[in-house]
Amino acid sequence: MRQFESEEQVVATEIHSNVGQLIQKLTENESCYDEEWFCELFCDQDPDREDGEVLEPLEFWTVSRHLGEFLSGHGELVTNSFGLWIWGRQTSGQRISLDHVIHIYATMYGKEVESQP
């Protein structure tokens, strides 16, 4: 089981590469709009909203399978396509380690701090 000491350690070990240029290149062709990966990264999956509103993630990162599954389970835009787990991050301008969902992940899989006597 993974154990992390901080959010920064999560970023260093579970988030691999920025793939924004790859996604930009793939979305230049409108035929991708019907593909499953496109809908997973750009379409609102909330059943209470109408017609799967198109969202605009600001950054795209490859992540570990474990983090990808966690992010997906917490309502983040994630696809497991092209042999990669890709996270469509909907925030920008701050360190990833400050994202609330990364804090939750680090806390859930963090090392327990032993009490000092």
Number of C-alpha atoms within 10 A of each C-alpha: 3 10 15 17 14 17 21 17 15 22 16 10 11 16 19 14 11 15 15 16 11 10 17 11 9 14 13 10 9 9 9 13 15 9 10 13 17 18 20 20 23 18 19 20 19 11 8 8 9 9 11 14 13 13 15 14 18 12 16 22 19 22 23 17 14 11 19 23 16 17 20 15 11 12 12 21 24 28 22 18 12 8 7 14 20 28 27 24 19 14 13 11 6 8 10 18 17 11 15 11 17 20 18 14 19 22 16 13 16 18 13 11 7 6 5 4 3
